[in-house]
Amino acid sequence: MRLAAIGVMLLSLALLLFIVFRKKLGLAWLSLFGTHLILASLAIYIVNFSGWITEVYLPLNPATIGAVMILGLPGVLMLLGLRLTLF
């Protein structure tokens, strides 16, 4: 079963690379994605350890980073609002 899962992952990786390089997207999208990822993580880190709001901690996980990557600064505010409202 594990071998089948690894095979599916390798096949999907190969097809993804084929699509990326066939459409001539290059690696520009990768640097943009990396920049957004770093800035999202930095924004959440600043909220956690700045001391502005002492009782709020936003975990660094794929869901929170993804929300901040897509929404930007309003994503951080959304997560803060959800955290203060729900917990």
PDB file of N, CA, C and O in Angstrom:
ATOM      1  N   MET A   1       0.820  -1.181   0.000  1.00  0.00           N
ATOM      2  CA  MET A   1       0.000   0.000   0.000  1.00  0.00           C
ATOM      3  C   MET A   1       0.873   1.258   0.000  1.00  0.00           C
ATOM      4  O   MET A   1       0.575   2.229  -0.695  1.00  0.00           O
ATOM      5  N   ARG A   2       1.941   1.230   0.779  1.00  0.00           N
ATOM      6  CA  ARG A   2       2.840   2.372   0.852  1.00  0.00           C
ATOM      7  C   ARG A   2       3.530   2.604  -0.480  1.00  0.00           C
ATOM      8  O   ARG A   2       3.725   3.750  -0.886  1.00  0.00           O
ATOM      9  N   LEU A   3       3.896   1.546  -1.154  1.00  0.00           N
ATOM     10  CA  LEU A   3       4.537   1.666  -2.459  1.00  0.00           C
ATOM     11  C   LEU A   3       3.585   2.278  -3.477  1.00  0.00           C
ATOM     12  O   LEU A   3       4.008   3.066  -4.323  1.00  0.00           O
ATOM     13  N   ALA A   4       2.310   1.924  -3.405  1.00  0.00           N
ATOM     14  CA  ALA A   4       1.316   2.504  -4.314  1.00  0.00           C
ATOM     15  C   ALA A   4       1.158   4.004  -4.056  1.00  0.00           C
ATOM     16  O   ALA A   4       1.040   4.784  -5.000  1.00  0.00           O
ATOM     17  N   ALA A   5       1.155   4.407  -2.796  1.00  0.00           N
ATOM     18  CA  ALA A   5       1.026   5.824  -2.458  1.00  0.00           C
ATOM     19  C   ALA A   5       2.240   6.611  -2.959  1.00  0.00           C
ATOM     20  O   ALA A   5       2.091   7.714  -3.484  1.00  0.00           O
ATOM     21  N   ILE A   6       3.414   6.056  -2.799  1.00  0.00           N
ATOM     22  CA  ILE A   6       4.621   6.716  -3.289  1.00  0.00           C
ATOM     23  C   ILE A   6       4.589   6.816  -4.815  1.00  0.00           C
ATOM     24  O   ILE A   6       4.992   7.832  -5.383  1.00  0.00           O
ATOM     25  N   GLY A   7       4.115   5.774  -5.468  1.00  0.00           N
ATOM     26  CA  GLY A   7       4.002   5.792  -6.923  1.00  0.00           C
ATOM     27  C   GLY A   7       3.041   6.860  -7.409  1.00  0.00           C
ATOM     28  O   GLY A   7       3.325   7.554  -8.385  1.00  0.00           O
ATOM     29  N   VAL A   8       1.906   6.997  -6.736  1.00  0.00           N
ATOM     30  CA  VAL A   8       0.932   8.036  -7.112  1.00  0.00           C
ATOM     31  C   VAL A   8       1.525   9.420  -6.899  1.00  0.00           C
ATOM     32  O   VAL A   8       1.339  10.305  -7.734  1.00  0.00           O
ATOM     33  N   MET A   9       2.237   9.621  -5.795  1.00  0.00           N
ATOM     34  CA  MET A   9       2.852  10.915  -5.536  1.00  0.00           C
ATOM     35  C   MET A   9       3.907  11.252  -6.581  1.00  0.00           C
ATOM     36  O   MET A   9       3.970  12.390  -7.046  1.00  0.00           O
ATOM     37  N   LEU A  10       4.735  10.285  -6.956  1.00  0.00           N
ATOM     38  CA  LEU A  10       5.757  10.533  -7.964  1.00  0.00           C
ATOM     39  C   LEU A  10       5.142  10.803  -9.329  1.00  0.00           C
ATOM     40  O   LEU A  10       5.623  11.666 -10.063  1.00  0.00           O
ATOM     41  N   LEU A  11       4.095  10.085  -9.675  1.00  0.00           N
ATOM     42  CA  LEU A  11       3.413  10.322 -10.941  1.00  0.00           C
ATOM     43  C   LEU A  11       2.786  11.707 -10.969  1.00  0.00           C
ATOM     44  O   LEU A  11       2.889  12.407 -11.977  1.00  0.00           O
ATOM     45  N   SER A  12       2.141  12.116  -9.887  1.00  0.00           N
ATOM     46  CA  SER A  12       1.533  13.448  -9.851  1.00  0.00           C
ATOM     47  C   SER A  12       2.598  14.543  -9.881  1.00  0.00           C
ATOM     48  O   SER A  12       2.378  15.595 -10.481  1.00  0.00           O
ATOM     49  N   LEU A  13       3.742  14.316  -9.248  1.00  0.00           N
ATOM     50  CA  LEU A  13       4.831  15.277  -9.302  1.00  0.00           C
ATOM     51  C   LEU A  13       5.361  15.415 -10.722  1.00  0.00           C
ATOM     52  O   LEU A  13       5.604  16.526 -11.195  1.00  0.00           O
ATOM     53  N   ALA A  14       5.537  14.291 -11.397  1.00  0.00           N
ATOM     54  CA  ALA A  14       6.025  14.327 -12.775  1.00  0.00           C
ATOM     55  C   ALA A  14       5.042  15.054 -13.693  1.00  0.00           C
ATOM     56  O   ALA A  14       5.456  15.849 -14.537  1.00  0.00           O
ATOM     57  N   LEU A  15       3.756  14.791 -13.536  1.00  0.00           N
ATOM     58  CA  LEU A  15       2.764  15.469 -14.362  1.00  0.00           C
ATOM     59  C   LEU A  15       2.698  16.965 -14.054  1.00  0.00           C
ATOM     60  O   LEU A  15       2.526  17.774 -14.966  1.00  0.00           O
ATOM     61  N   LEU A  16       2.830  17.338 -12.795  1.00  0.00           N
ATOM     62  CA  LEU A  16       2.830  18.749 -12.430  1.00  0.00           C
ATOM     63  C   LEU A  16       4.030  19.469 -13.038  1.00  0.00           C
ATOM     64  O   LEU A  16       3.887  20.563 -13.583  1.00  0.00           O
ATOM     65  N   LEU A  17       5.198  18.867 -12.949  1.00  0.00           N
ATOM     66  CA  LEU A  17       6.388  19.462 -13.564  1.00  0.00           C
ATOM     67  C   LEU A  17       6.242  19.564 -15.069  1.00  0.00           C
ATOM     68  O   LEU A  17       6.669  20.552 -15.667  1.00  0.00           O
ATOM     69  N   PHE A  18       5.651  18.569 -15.683  1.00  0.00           N
ATOM     70  CA  PHE A  18       5.410  18.594 -17.129  1.00  0.00           C
ATOM     71  C   PHE A  18       4.513  19.767 -17.506  1.00  0.00           C
ATOM     72  O   PHE A  18       4.788  20.481 -18.470  1.00  0.00           O
ATOM     73  N   ILE A  19       3.441  19.963 -16.743  1.00  0.00           N
ATOM     74  CA  ILE A  19       2.513  21.061 -17.029  1.00  0.00           C
ATOM     75  C   ILE A  19       3.187  22.413 -16.825  1.00  0.00           C
ATOM     76  O   ILE A  19       3.012  23.316 -17.643  1.00  0.00           O
ATOM     77  N   VAL A  20       3.944  22.564 -15.761  1.00  0.00           N
ATOM     78  CA  VAL A  20       4.584  23.846 -15.461  1.00  0.00           C
ATOM     79  C   VAL A  20       5.570  24.224 -16.554  1.00  0.00           C
ATOM     80  O   VAL A  20       5.578  25.368 -17.008  1.00  0.00           O
ATOM     81  N   PHE A  21       6.397  23.284 -16.984  1.00  0.00           N
ATOM     82  CA  PHE A  21       7.418  23.621 -17.963  1.00  0.00           C
ATOM     83  C   PHE A  21       6.891  23.592 -19.400  1.00  0.00           C
ATOM     84  O   PHE A  21       7.501  24.193 -20.285  1.00  0.00           O
ATOM     85  N   ARG A  22       5.801  22.924 -19.645  1.00  0.00           N
ATOM     86  CA  ARG A  22       5.228  22.917 -20.986  1.00  0.00           C
ATOM     87  C   ARG A  22       4.538  24.244 -21.279  1.00  0.00           C
ATOM     88  O   ARG A  22       4.605  24.745 -22.402  1.00  0.00           O
ATOM     89  N   LYS A  23       3.887  24.804 -20.295  1.00  0.00           N
ATOM     90  CA  LYS A  23       3.196  26.080 -20.470  1.00  0.00           C
ATOM     91  C   LYS A  23       4.156  27.259 -20.381  1.00  0.00           C
ATOM     92  O   LYS A  23       3.734  28.409 -20.502  1.00  0.00           O
ATOM     93  N   LYS A  24       5.433  26.989 -20.172  1.00  0.00           N
ATOM     94  CA  LYS A  24       6.472  28.004 -20.069  1.00  0.00           C
ATOM     95  C   LYS A  24       6.190  29.018 -18.954  1.00  0.00           C
ATOM     96  O   LYS A  24       6.424  30.217 -19.105  1.00  0.00           O
ATOM     97  N   LEU A  25       5.693  28.511 -17.860  1.00  0.00           N
ATOM     98  CA  LEU A  25       5.478  29.374 -16.706  1.00  0.00           C
ATOM     99  C   LEU A  25       6.800  29.746 -16.043  1.00  0.00           C
ATOM    100  O   LEU A  25       6.910  30.774 -15.376  1.00  0.00           O
ATOM    101  N   GLY A  26       7.780  28.906 -16.236  1.00  0.00           N
ATOM    102  CA  GLY A  26       9.080  29.176 -15.646  1.00  0.00           C
ATOM    103  C   GLY A  26       9.058  29.041 -14.134  1.00  0.00           C
ATOM    104  O   GLY A  26       8.217  28.360 -13.548  1.00  0.00           O
ATOM    105  N   LEU A  27       9.999  29.706 -13.544  1.00  0.00           N
ATOM    106  CA  LEU A  27      10.104  29.635 -12.091  1.00  0.00           C
ATOM    107  C   LEU A  27       9.702  30.941 -11.422  1.00  0.00           C
ATOM    108  O   LEU A  27       9.877  31.082 -10.212  1.00  0.00           O
ATOM    109  N   ALA A  28       9.167  31.901 -12.173  1.00  0.00           N
ATOM    110  CA  ALA A  28       8.759  33.176 -11.589  1.00  0.00           C
ATOM    111  C   ALA A  28       7.631  32.977 -10.580  1.00  0.00           C
ATOM    112  O   ALA A  28       7.603  33.640  -9.542  1.00  0.00           O
ATOM    113  N   TRP A  29       6.702  32.069 -10.877  1.00  0.00           N
ATOM    114  CA  TRP A  29       5.593  31.827  -9.949  1.00  0.00           C
ATOM    115  C   TRP A  29       6.098  31.236  -8.639  1.00  0.00           C
ATOM    116  O   TRP A  29       5.509  31.461  -7.582  1.00  0.00           O
ATOM    117  N   LEU A  30       7.187  30.482  -8.714  1.00  0.00           N
ATOM    118  CA  LEU A  30       7.730  29.863  -7.504  1.00  0.00           C
ATOM    119  C   LEU A  30       8.330  30.916  -6.581  1.00  0.00           C
ATOM    120  O   LEU A  30       8.167  30.830  -5.364  1.00  0.00           O
ATOM    121  N   SER A  31       9.018  31.902  -7.136  1.00  0.00           N
ATOM    122  CA  SER A  31       9.581  32.958  -6.300  1.00  0.00           C
ATOM    123  C   SER A  31       8.475  33.834  -5.711  1.00  0.00           C
ATOM    124  O   SER A  31       8.589  34.285  -4.572  1.00  0.00           O
ATOM    125  N   LEU A  32       7.423  34.074  -6.462  1.00  0.00           N
ATOM    126  CA  LEU A  32       6.287  34.835  -5.948  1.00  0.00           C
ATOM    127  C   LEU A  32       5.594  34.077  -4.813  1.00  0.00           C
ATOM    128  O   LEU A  32       5.243  34.666  -3.790  1.00  0.00           O
ATOM    129  N   PHE A  33       5.404  32.785  -4.999  1.00  0.00           N
ATOM    130  CA  PHE A  33       4.808  31.943  -3.961  1.00  0.00           C
ATOM    131  C   PHE A  33       5.677  31.938  -2.703  1.00  0.00           C
ATOM    132  O   PHE A  33       5.164  32.052  -1.590  1.00  0.00           O
ATOM    133  N   GLY A  34       6.979  31.807  -2.882  1.00  0.00           N
ATOM    134  CA  GLY A  34       7.893  31.811  -1.739  1.00  0.00           C
ATOM    135  C   GLY A  34       7.875  33.125  -0.988  1.00  0.00           C
ATOM    136  O   GLY A  34       7.929  33.147   0.242  1.00  0.00           O
ATOM    137  N   THR A  35       7.800  34.229  -1.733  1.00  0.00           N
ATOM    138  CA  THR A  35       7.738  35.542  -1.100  1.00  0.00           C
ATOM    139  C   THR A  35       6.462  35.695  -0.284  1.00  0.00           C
ATOM    140  O   THR A  35       6.499  36.192   0.842  1.00  0.00           O
ATOM    141  N   HIS A  36       5.338  35.272  -0.843  1.00  0.00           N
ATOM    142  CA  HIS A  36       4.073  35.341  -0.108  1.00  0.00           C
ATOM    143  C   HIS A  36       4.109  34.440   1.124  1.00  0.00           C
ATOM    144  O   HIS A  36       3.593  34.810   2.179  1.00  0.00           O
ATOM    145  N   LEU A  37       4.706  33.276   0.998  1.00  0.00           N
ATOM    146  CA  LEU A  37       4.810  32.353   2.126  1.00  0.00           C
ATOM    147  C   LEU A  37       5.633  32.951   3.259  1.00  0.00           C
ATOM    148  O   LEU A  37       5.248  32.859   4.424  1.00  0.00           O
ATOM    149  N   ILE A  38       6.753  33.558   2.922  1.00  0.00           N
ATOM    150  CA  ILE A  38       7.618  34.157   3.940  1.00  0.00           C
ATOM    151  C   ILE A  38       6.941  35.352   4.596  1.00  0.00           C
ATOM    152  O   ILE A  38       7.009  35.509   5.815  1.00  0.00           O
ATOM    153  N   LEU A  39       6.290  36.196   3.802  1.00  0.00           N
ATOM    154  CA  LEU A  39       5.616  37.364   4.368  1.00  0.00           C
ATOM    155  C   LEU A  39       4.434  36.973   5.244  1.00  0.00           C
ATOM    156  O   LEU A  39       4.186  37.614   6.265  1.00  0.00           O
ATOM    157  N   ALA A  40       3.700  35.927   4.859  1.00  0.00           N
ATOM    158  CA  ALA A  40       2.583  35.463   5.683  1.00  0.00           C
ATOM    159  C   ALA A  40       3.083  34.919   7.018  1.00  0.00           C
ATOM    160  O   ALA A  40       2.512  35.211   8.068  1.00  0.00           O
ATOM    161  N   SER A  41       4.139  34.135   6.970  1.00  0.00           N
ATOM    162  CA  SER A  41       4.700  33.595   8.213  1.00  0.00           C
ATOM    163  C   SER A  41       5.231  34.711   9.104  1.00  0.00           C
ATOM    164  O   SER A  41       5.063  34.673  10.323  1.00  0.00           O
ATOM    165  N   LEU A  42       5.869  35.700   8.496  1.00  0.00           N
ATOM    166  CA  LEU A  42       6.396  36.827   9.251  1.00  0.00           C
ATOM    167  C   LEU A  42       5.286  37.636   9.898  1.00  0.00           C
ATOM    168  O   LEU A  42       5.429  38.076  11.039  1.00  0.00           O
ATOM    169  N   ALA A  43       4.174  37.841   9.187  1.00  0.00           N
ATOM    170  CA  ALA A  43       3.042  38.589   9.747  1.00  0.00           C
ATOM    171  C   ALA A  43       2.459  37.868  10.956  1.00  0.00           C
ATOM    172  O   ALA A  43       2.161  38.503  11.968  1.00  0.00           O
ATOM    173  N   ILE A  44       2.293  36.564  10.868  1.00  0.00           N
ATOM    174  CA  ILE A  44       1.756  35.805  12.001  1.00  0.00           C
ATOM    175  C   ILE A  44       2.747  35.798  13.154  1.00  0.00           C
ATOM    176  O   ILE A  44       2.347  35.874  14.316  1.00  0.00           O
ATOM    177  N   TYR A  45       4.028  35.707  12.848  1.00  0.00           N
ATOM    178  CA  TYR A  45       5.059  35.734  13.884  1.00  0.00           C
ATOM    179  C   TYR A  45       5.053  37.073  14.610  1.00  0.00           C
ATOM    180  O   TYR A  45       5.192  37.116  15.833  1.00  0.00           O
ATOM    181  N   ILE A  46       4.895  38.162  13.867  1.00  0.00           N
ATOM    182  CA  ILE A  46       4.865  39.491  14.485  1.00  0.00           C
ATOM    183  C   ILE A  46       3.667  39.628  15.415  1.00  0.00           C
ATOM    184  O   ILE A  46       3.784  40.190  16.504  1.00  0.00           O
ATOM    185  N   VAL A  47       2.523  39.119  14.993  1.00  0.00           N
ATOM    186  CA  VAL A  47       1.332  39.177  15.852  1.00  0.00           C
ATOM    187  C   VAL A  47       1.554  38.361  17.121  1.00  0.00           C
ATOM    188  O   VAL A  47       1.167  38.786  18.210  1.00  0.00           O
ATOM    189  N   ASN A  48       2.167  37.206  16.986  1.00  0.00           N
ATOM    190  CA  ASN A  48       2.356  36.332  18.155  1.00  0.00           C
ATOM    191  C   ASN A  48       3.337  36.903  19.167  1.00  0.00           C
ATOM    192  O   ASN A  48       3.112  36.784  20.372  1.00  0.00           O
ATOM    193  N   PHE A  49       4.410  37.516  18.711  1.00  0.00           N
ATOM    194  CA  PHE A  49       5.482  37.873  19.634  1.00  0.00           C
ATOM    195  C   PHE A  49       5.734  39.369  19.762  1.00  0.00           C
ATOM    196  O   PHE A  49       6.739  39.775  20.345  1.00  0.00           O
ATOM    197  N   SER A  50       4.841  40.192  19.229  1.00  0.00           N
ATOM    198  CA  SER A  50       5.046  41.629  19.335  1.00  0.00           C
ATOM    199  C   SER A  50       4.588  42.178  20.681  1.00  0.00           C
ATOM    200  O   SER A  50       5.146  43.160  21.169  1.00  0.00           O
ATOM    201  N   GLY A  51       3.588  41.562  21.280  1.00  0.00           N
ATOM    202  CA  GLY A  51       3.060  42.047  22.543  1.00  0.00           C
ATOM    203  C   GLY A  51       1.922  43.031  22.368  1.00  0.00           C
ATOM    204  O   GLY A  51       1.430  43.571  23.359  1.00  0.00           O
ATOM    205  N   TRP A  52       1.482  43.286  21.134  1.00  0.00           N
ATOM    206  CA  TRP A  52       0.357  44.189  20.912  1.00  0.00           C
ATOM    207  C   TRP A  52      -0.890  43.634  21.570  1.00  0.00           C
ATOM    208  O   TRP A  52      -1.591  44.350  22.286  1.00  0.00           O
ATOM    209  N   ILE A  53      -1.166  42.375  21.332  1.00  0.00           N
ATOM    210  CA  ILE A  53      -2.314  41.708  21.941  1.00  0.00           C
ATOM    211  C   ILE A  53      -1.748  40.524  22.708  1.00  0.00           C
ATOM    212  O   ILE A  53      -1.353  39.527  22.102  1.00  0.00           O
ATOM    213  N   THR A  54      -1.702  40.617  24.014  1.00  0.00           N
ATOM    214  CA  THR A  54      -0.973  39.633  24.804  1.00  0.00           C
ATOM    215  C   THR A  54      -1.689  38.302  24.936  1.00  0.00           C
ATOM    216  O   THR A  54      -1.038  37.282  25.160  1.00  0.00           O
ATOM    217  N   GLU A  55      -2.990  38.281  24.808  1.00  0.00           N
ATOM    218  CA  GLU A  55      -3.721  37.040  25.056  1.00  0.00           C
ATOM    219  C   GLU A  55      -4.024  36.246  23.786  1.00  0.00           C
ATOM    220  O   GLU A  55      -4.757  35.258  23.842  1.00  0.00           O
ATOM    221  N   VAL A  56      -3.480  36.655  22.656  1.00  0.00           N
ATOM    222  CA  VAL A  56      -3.791  35.999  21.387  1.00  0.00           C
ATOM    223  C   VAL A  56      -2.547  35.323  20.845  1.00  0.00           C
ATOM    224  O   VAL A  56      -1.474  35.923  20.784  1.00  0.00           O
ATOM    225  N   TYR A  57      -2.704  34.083  20.458  1.00  0.00           N
ATOM    226  CA  TYR A  57      -1.638  33.330  19.816  1.00  0.00           C
ATOM    227  C   TYR A  57      -2.221  32.663  18.572  1.00  0.00           C
ATOM    228  O   TYR A  57      -3.161  31.875  18.673  1.00  0.00           O
ATOM    229  N   LEU A  58      -1.670  32.973  17.410  1.00  0.00           N
ATOM    230  CA  LEU A  58      -2.094  32.341  16.164  1.00  0.00           C
ATOM    231  C   LEU A  58      -1.083  31.256  15.813  1.00  0.00           C
ATOM    232  O   LEU A  58       0.100  31.557  15.652  1.00  0.00           O
ATOM    233  N   PRO A  59      -1.508  30.028  15.693  1.00  0.00           N
ATOM    234  CA  PRO A  59      -0.557  28.960  15.378  1.00  0.00           C
ATOM    235  C   PRO A  59      -0.036  29.080  13.947  1.00  0.00           C
ATOM    236  O   PRO A  59      -0.754  29.507  13.043  1.00  0.00           O
ATOM    237  N   LEU A  60       1.204  28.701  13.764  1.00  0.00           N
ATOM    238  CA  LEU A  60       1.786  28.657  12.419  1.00  0.00           C
ATOM    239  C   LEU A  60       1.511  27.275  11.839  1.00  0.00           C
ATOM    240  O   LEU A  60       2.279  26.339  12.065  1.00  0.00           O
ATOM    241  N   ASN A  61       0.430  27.147  11.102  1.00  0.00           N
ATOM    242  CA  ASN A  61       0.109  25.893  10.441  1.00  0.00           C
ATOM    243  C   ASN A  61      -0.345  26.207   9.020  1.00  0.00           C
ATOM    244  O   ASN A  61      -0.566  27.373   8.695  1.00  0.00           O
ATOM    245  N   PRO A  62      -0.488  25.201   8.171  1.00  0.00           N
ATOM    246  CA  PRO A  62      -0.837  25.468   6.770  1.00  0.00           C
ATOM    247  C   PRO A  62      -2.143  26.242   6.590  1.00  0.00           C
ATOM    248  O   PRO A  62      -2.260  27.025   5.646  1.00  0.00           O
ATOM    249  N   ALA A  63      -3.116  26.046   7.461  1.00  0.00           N
ATOM    250  CA  ALA A  63      -4.394  26.747   7.308  1.00  0.00           C
ATOM    251  C   ALA A  63      -4.240  28.239   7.569  1.00  0.00           C
ATOM    252  O   ALA A  63      -4.742  29.054   6.795  1.00  0.00           O
ATOM    253  N   THR A  64      -3.557  28.609   8.641  1.00  0.00           N
ATOM    254  CA  THR A  64      -3.409  30.031   8.951  1.00  0.00           C
ATOM    255  C   THR A  64      -2.493  30.719   7.953  1.00  0.00           C
ATOM    256  O   THR A  64      -2.776  31.836   7.521  1.00  0.00           O
ATOM    257  N   ILE A  65      -1.407  30.070   7.585  1.00  0.00           N
ATOM    258  CA  ILE A  65      -0.499  30.667   6.609  1.00  0.00           C
ATOM    259  C   ILE A  65      -1.177  30.792   5.252  1.00  0.00           C
ATOM    260  O   ILE A  65      -0.982  31.783   4.549  1.00  0.00           O
ATOM    261  N   GLY A  66      -1.968  29.798   4.882  1.00  0.00           N
ATOM    262  CA  GLY A  66      -2.697  29.867   3.610  1.00  0.00           C
ATOM    263  C   GLY A  66      -3.701  31.004   3.588  1.00  0.00           C
ATOM    264  O   GLY A  66      -3.841  31.692   2.577  1.00  0.00           O
ATOM    265  N   ALA A  67      -4.400  31.207   4.693  1.00  0.00           N
ATOM    266  CA  ALA A  67      -5.368  32.306   4.765  1.00  0.00           C
ATOM    267  C   ALA A  67      -4.674  33.651   4.632  1.00  0.00           C
ATOM    268  O   ALA A  67      -5.169  34.543   3.943  1.00  0.00           O
ATOM    269  N   VAL A  68      -3.541  33.797   5.281  1.00  0.00           N
ATOM    270  CA  VAL A  68      -2.807  35.058   5.203  1.00  0.00           C
ATOM    271  C   VAL A  68      -2.159  35.229   3.829  1.00  0.00           C
ATOM    272  O   VAL A  68      -2.059  36.352   3.334  1.00  0.00           O
ATOM    273  N   MET A  69      -1.725  34.149   3.215  1.00  0.00           N
ATOM    274  CA  MET A  69      -1.146  34.245   1.871  1.00  0.00           C
ATOM    275  C   MET A  69      -2.182  34.718   0.872  1.00  0.00           C
ATOM    276  O   MET A  69      -1.880  35.541   0.007  1.00  0.00           O
ATOM    277  N   ILE A  70      -3.386  34.215   0.978  1.00  0.00           N
ATOM    278  CA  ILE A  70      -4.428  34.565   0.016  1.00  0.00           C
ATOM    279  C   ILE A  70      -5.009  35.941   0.309  1.00  0.00           C
ATOM    280  O   ILE A  70      -5.197  36.739  -0.609  1.00  0.00           O
ATOM    281  N   LEU A  71      -5.296  36.229   1.578  1.00  0.00           N
ATOM    282  CA  LEU A  71      -5.991  37.462   1.932  1.00  0.00           C
ATOM    283  C   LEU A  71      -5.072  38.618   2.300  1.00  0.00           C
ATOM    284  O   LEU A  71      -5.507  39.770   2.302  1.00  0.00           O
ATOM    285  N   GLY A  72      -3.829  38.341   2.605  1.00  0.00           N
ATOM    286  CA  GLY A  72      -2.906  39.401   2.979  1.00  0.00           C
ATOM    287  C   GLY A  72      -3.155  39.895   4.395  1.00  0.00           C
ATOM    288  O   GLY A  72      -3.498  39.112   5.281  1.00  0.00           O
ATOM    289  N   LEU A  73      -2.983  41.194   4.606  1.00  0.00           N
ATOM    290  CA  LEU A  73      -3.184  41.778   5.928  1.00  0.00           C
ATOM    291  C   LEU A  73      -4.608  41.605   6.443  1.00  0.00           C
ATOM    292  O   LEU A  73      -4.785  41.369   7.638  1.00  0.00           O
ATOM    293  N   PRO A  74      -5.639  41.712   5.590  1.00  0.00           N
ATOM    294  CA  PRO A  74      -6.985  41.405   6.099  1.00  0.00           C
ATOM    295  C   PRO A  74      -7.120  39.968   6.603  1.00  0.00           C
ATOM    296  O   PRO A  74      -7.958  39.694   7.462  1.00  0.00           O
ATOM    297  N   GLY A  75      -6.307  39.050   6.082  1.00  0.00           N
ATOM    298  CA  GLY A  75      -6.322  37.678   6.575  1.00  0.00           C
ATOM    299  C   GLY A  75      -5.822  37.585   8.006  1.00  0.00           C
ATOM    300  O   GLY A  75      -6.349  36.811   8.805  1.00  0.00           O
ATOM    301  N   VAL A  76      -4.803  38.376   8.329  1.00  0.00           N
ATOM    302  CA  VAL A  76      -4.305  38.409   9.708  1.00  0.00           C
ATOM    303  C   VAL A  76      -5.381  38.971  10.628  1.00  0.00           C
ATOM    304  O   VAL A  76      -5.619  38.449  11.717  1.00  0.00           O
ATOM    305  N   LEU A  77      -6.030  40.048  10.172  1.00  0.00           N
ATOM    306  CA  LEU A  77      -7.096  40.635  10.983  1.00  0.00           C
ATOM    307  C   LEU A  77      -8.273  39.676  11.145  1.00  0.00           C
ATOM    308  O   LEU A  77      -8.887  39.614  12.211  1.00  0.00           O
ATOM    309  N   MET A  78      -8.587  38.925  10.080  1.00  0.00           N
ATOM    310  CA  MET A  78      -9.660  37.943  10.155  1.00  0.00           C
ATOM    311  C   MET A  78      -9.325  36.858  11.186  1.00  0.00           C
ATOM    312  O   MET A  78     -10.171  36.483  11.997  1.00  0.00           O
ATOM    313  N   LEU A  79      -8.096  36.366  11.146  1.00  0.00           N
ATOM    314  CA  LEU A  79      -7.696  35.339  12.106  1.00  0.00           C
ATOM    315  C   LEU A  79      -7.709  35.878  13.538  1.00  0.00           C
ATOM    316  O   LEU A  79      -8.101  35.175  14.469  1.00  0.00           O
ATOM    317  N   LEU A  80      -7.279  37.127  13.703  1.00  0.00           N
ATOM    318  CA  LEU A  80      -7.331  37.731  15.040  1.00  0.00           C
ATOM    319  C   LEU A  80      -8.769  37.858  15.522  1.00  0.00           C
ATOM    320  O   LEU A  80      -9.073  37.559  16.677  1.00  0.00           O
ATOM    321  N   GLY A  81      -9.653  38.301  14.634  1.00  0.00           N
ATOM    322  CA  GLY A  81     -11.058  38.433  15.015  1.00  0.00           C
ATOM    323  C   GLY A  81     -11.679  37.098  15.364  1.00  0.00           C
ATOM    324  O   GLY A  81     -12.426  36.991  16.336  1.00  0.00           O
ATOM    325  N   LEU A  82     -11.372  36.067  14.567  1.00  0.00           N
ATOM    326  CA  LEU A  82     -11.902  34.737  14.869  1.00  0.00           C
ATOM    327  C   LEU A  82     -11.367  34.224  16.197  1.00  0.00           C
ATOM    328  O   LEU A  82     -12.102  33.630  16.986  1.00  0.00           O
ATOM    329  N   ARG A  83     -10.103  34.455  16.434  1.00  0.00           N
ATOM    330  CA  ARG A  83      -9.484  33.967  17.666  1.00  0.00           C
ATOM    331  C   ARG A  83     -10.085  34.664  18.889  1.00  0.00           C
ATOM    332  O   ARG A  83     -10.353  34.021  19.904  1.00  0.00           O
ATOM    333  N   LEU A  84     -10.293  35.967  18.790  1.00  0.00           N
ATOM    334  CA  LEU A  84     -10.854  36.705  19.932  1.00  0.00           C
ATOM    335  C   LEU A  84     -12.326  36.390  20.134  1.00  0.00           C
ATOM    336  O   LEU A  84     -12.814  36.392  21.265  1.00  0.00           O
ATOM    337  N   THR A  85     -13.046  36.117  19.032  1.00  0.00           N
ATOM    338  CA  THR A  85     -14.470  35.865  19.132  1.00  0.00           C
ATOM    339  C   THR A  85     -14.770  34.436  19.592  1.00  0.00           C
ATOM    340  O   THR A  85     -15.617  34.225  20.460  1.00  0.00           O
ATOM    341  N   LEU A  86     -14.087  33.477  19.018  1.00  0.00           N
ATOM    342  CA  LEU A  86     -14.427  32.073  19.275  1.00  0.00           C
ATOM    343  C   LEU A  86     -13.742  31.488  20.507  1.00  0.00           C
ATOM    344  O   LEU A  86     -14.307  30.615  21.165  1.00  0.00           O
ATOM    345  N   PHE A  87     -12.569  31.941  20.821  1.00  0.00           N
ATOM    346  CA  PHE A  87     -11.836  31.305  21.919  1.00  0.00           C
ATOM    347  C   PHE A  87     -11.591  32.310  22.995  1.00  0.00           C
ATOM    348  O   PHE A  87     -10.987  31.986  24.018  1.00  0.00           O
TER     349      PHE A  87
END
